[in-house]
Amino acid sequence: MHESLSKLSINTTTATNSGDLGIQMELVSEEEMASIEAALAAATPSPLSSSATPATRSPSQFQSKGKSIQPITSPPSKAKRKLSFCAESDIEDLGSLRSAQKRSRVVETSFFHRFRSKTGLYVSDVTSTEWCEQQKEFVLLYQEPKSTQAMRTGMARHAILEGEVVQKVEVRVRSVEDVWAVRLMNFIIRANQLLFEGLTRELPLIGFVEGVWMVGKIDEVRISVTETDTNAILVETKTRMTKTPPAEPQQRNGRLQLMCYKYLWDNLVADNFPSTQFFNFFSLNPYYILSEEITKNSTKSGFPTKTLDDVVRYFRHTCCMLPPAHDLLLLRYEFQKDNAVLGEEHFPYDSDWVQSEIRSCLEFWMGEREGRCTPEGWKCRFCQFADICPTQTKPVDGTPS
């Protein structure tokens, strides 16, 4: 059986042994799981707690909506932690993949079936669809957008922020079950770092919402160690090439991203994780014996495991220990040139709006209607598919930066 080496760096390469798979994948993007299906093995991070102290935050320069969230104090330094847990029994299956009352069927020609049936829907799929459904359709059918210098700079910045609080290790995987075990272990380890130290970053999420599996990764999660309000504070950091505030459509897209994370988070905290569906949807064997490296790392981290089902049980137990996410979410903006904080926006969670956006997104992904072009015509000026788009909106003046 082939094995590959999961090595924690921005770009992960497999081991050089002759029997290893020659696969390279990027860890920063939420699309990291997309190449797993083709290779039957891939690289994902397996962090340990570190002794780093979070960076100092600058005062907010944006006008907040609602009361401000007070910054947390620096968490205590801890090089390593060993945490003990009690495994929890599975609950009954929560239903079919999509309720017949909500969706008639998933046709084989739908974008979800063609591109996300083995990975689940990414949170970035929701935000990119909200930006422009027609552009997303072109991206799926033709090509991914080219990586720009601004994108590469932003990815490098997020890797630095992650490295401030996460120690990186290598884990050898040999199957899709191993890959998912490591992914869930990442959540368990970082969630416990959050509970004990008050801060974690790049926390992977997977949840069953609106009838589909959705995955994402939160930039930062905090829990105040000084305030009486102990709900988790979800933070998204955006880097900008200019010192100007982002346009309203960009802010709206960022708000949607964070609201999707809160929606996933609160579902997990409420133990809305149908284990049987998880195994069935991703074609996983719950009783698969995990690789020796994975079982050794899980034991060192305080939750000894043998099978994927063991990891899922610890995962669900950890979710039940976490508090709900704060109803005020935080968007941070940094200047790429010197990482100076341009401002912070606190905004309230709108459950009706985010569920409406996800449902509208799913209509497109499930093939229930054709993609629509954005009504904000200025976006077309920056779209690489503008010349071939049959529904291009007429550009308007006053293009946001």
Secondary structure, DSSP 8 states (H G I E B T S, - for coil): --BEEEE-SSEEE---STTB---EEESSSGGGGGGHHHHS------EEE------------S--SSS-----------S-----------------SS-TTT-S---TTSHIIIIITTT-EEHHHHHHHHH-HHHHHHHHHT------HHHHHHHHHHHHHHHTTEEE-EEEE-SHHHHHHHHHHHHHHHHHHHHHHSEEEEEEEEEEETTEEEEEEEEEEE--SSSS---BEEEEEEEESSSS---HHHHHHHHHHHHHHHHHHHHHHTT---HHHHHHHTT--TT-B--HHHHHHHHHTT---SBHHHHHHHHHHHHHHS--B-SEEEEEEEETTT--EEEEEEEE--HHHHHHHHHHHHHHHTTSS-----S-GGGGGG-TTTTT-TT-----SS---
